[in-house]
């Protein structure tokens, strides 16, 4: 007989701290949504977007004055920088008539001594925006139902519910960040959120797969309770999850810092989703599952007999 020590990061020991942190972030996100609300791109609410490029030293004040004189009412103006370093502006307004929008853009360009090559006008009607909103909500709802169905069939219902709670946690916090920063929510953002649901679910399912197998086969005399089994399972996959997150973040950060305005919208939501998806797998989904499963008679008895709420440095005896 010989003894050695097996060390695990005690994630589950701090499950209440992690869940409290998640709860605080969720509350702050909800407050942001209620107090400030989301700013939607013209694709959702209808309106006009004018992309000015090559504007040189023209300031926001000059651009706003030129647009106001042309007839635009309270336009939203955002500065941009192209990949070649040229300055520009993105102007959003509630104008839904394309002829009126083009006239306003032309007049503003003439006032600022810009040519027709320096701007592009996109106008979307309110009906099309309503269709986009409806389709986006249907996509989220269908994704949630499919996730519940798949995880319930592949593993168990409790795993599917905690996985969905983690996903909703991620989505609410991301939307809260958009509310506090007032960054417009566009179809690119929706596409990124749907993509991050897949990333978040991947990490969670990998952990649940190991937990499911270990709950059936682990017999080393240490991991007797469900909480201890969850902690061991998380430690088995944490390095792989971190590596996956880092390799995914690299191109996303490149898109955000070096891409155009469209890519930045997509990349920013992806970065938030990737980080939160990895975090929630360990800090929300697995802790909730461990606490819920521990209420089952079998695991409750083992928790009462062997549990201390976490796996610590424990001697392992090998033959």
Buried (B, 14 or more C-beta within 10 A) or exposed (E): EEEEEEEBBBBBBBBEEBBEBBEEBBEBBBEBBEEBEBBBBBBBBBBBBBBBBBBEEBEEEBBBBBBBEBBBEEBBBEBBEEEEEEBBBBBBBBBBEBEBBBBBBBBBBEBBEBEEEBBEBBBBBBEEBEEBBEEBEEBBEEBBEEBBEBBBEEBBEBBBBBBBBBBBBBBBBBBBBBBBEEBBBBBBBBBBBBBBBEBBBBBBBBBBBBBBEBBEEBEEEBBBBBBBBBBBBBBBBBEEBEEBBEEBBEEBEEBBEEBBBEBBBBBBBBBBBBBBBBBBBBBBBBBBBBBBBBEEEEBBEBBEEBBEBBBEEBEEEEE
